[in-house]
Amino acid sequence: ISKMAGLRRVRQSIEMAQSAGLGVLGSSLTESAVGFIAAAHLNSAYNILYSDLNGFQFLADGPAHDQISIVNGTVELPQGHGLGIEVAEQDVRRFLAPSEKG
């Protein structure tokens, strides 16, 4: 998602490929837990059967890091509003650049 500049562009790319009859491989590289969950939801919504989602496990910490559940190689999508995860504001603030902490 971060490589494509957000969810909207990812969705556009998936829809373009699928409308042309092309298969889609869901992929990520060093995505945060929030990005990982967003990608998993996209893969589910667009019936993408093959995914190489990873990255959050290479990061020491991050918002929602503890809310990812993978069982037998399958992501269990969180249920609830939005992405189904909860991110506390103080967790986000820890990762802001000094100039953004205001």
C-alpha positions in Angstrom: 0.0 0.0 0.0 2.8 2.4 0.9 4.6 1.7 -2.4 1.4 2.6 -4.3 0.7 5.8 -2.4 -2.4 4.6 -0.6 -5.5 2.5 -0.8 -7.1 4.3 -3.7 -4.3 3.7 -6.1 -4.0 0.1 -5.0 -7.7 -0.4 -5.7 -7.4 1.3 -9.1 -4.5 -1.0 -10.0 -6.3 -4.1 -8.9 -9.4 -3.2 -10.8 -7.5 -2.3 -14.0 -5.6 -5.7 -13.9 -8.7 -7.7 -13.2 -10.7 -6.0 -15.9 -8.0 -6.9 -18.3 -8.2 -10.5 -17.2 -4.9 -10.5 -15.4 -4.3 -12.2 -12.1 -3.1 -10.2 -9.2 -0.5 -11.1 -6.6 -1.0 -9.2 -3.3 2.4 -8.2 -2.0 4.0 -5.9 0.5 7.4 -5.0 1.8 8.1 -3.8 5.3 4.6 -2.6 5.8 3.4 -1.6 9.3 0.8 -3.8 11.0 -1.8 -1.2 10.0 -0.7 -1.5 6.3 -0.5 -5.3 6.6 -4.1 -5.5 7.8 -5.3 -3.0 5.1 -3.6 -5.2 2.5 -5.2 -8.3 3.9 -8.6 -6.7 3.7 -8.0 -5.6 0.1 -6.9 -9.1 -0.9 -10.1 -10.5 0.6 -12.4 -7.9 -0.9 -10.9 -8.4 -4.4 -10.7 -12.2 -4.0 -6.9 -12.2 -4.5 -5.9 -15.8 -3.9 -2.1 -15.4 -3.8 -0.4 -13.1 -1.5 3.1 -12.4 -0.2 2.3 -10.1 2.6 5.0 -9.5 5.1 7.0 -6.7 6.7 5.4 -6.0 10.1 7.4 -8.8 11.6 10.6 -7.1 10.6 9.6 -4.0 12.6 10.4 -4.0 16.3 7.1 -2.3 17.3 4.2 -0.4 15.9 0.6 0.6 16.3 -1.6 -2.5 16.1 1.4 -4.9 16.0 -0.3 -7.1 18.6 -3.6 -7.3 16.7 -2.4 -9.5 13.8 -3.5 -13.1 13.9 -2.0 -15.6 11.4 -3.2 -19.2 11.7 -1.7 -21.9 9.4 -0.4 -19.2 7.0 -3.8 -17.5 6.8 -4.5 -14.0 8.1 -7.5 -13.9 10.3 -9.1 -10.6 9.4 -10.1 -8.5 12.4 -13.8 -7.7 12.6 -15.2 -4.3 13.4 -15.4 -0.8 11.9 -12.9 0.2 9.3 -9.9 -2.2 9.3 -11.2 -3.8 12.5 -8.2 -2.7 14.6 -7.9 -0.1 17.2 -4.9 2.3 17.2 -4.4 4.5 20.2 -3.4 8.1 19.5 -0.4 7.7 21.9 0.9 4.8 19.9 0.8 6.9 16.7 2.5 9.8 18.4 5.5 7.6 19.4 6.3 7.2 15.7 6.0 10.8 14.5 9.1 12.7 13.3 10.2 15.3 15.9 9.1 18.1 13.6 5.6 16.7 13.5 5.1 16.2 17.3 4.3 19.9 17.7 
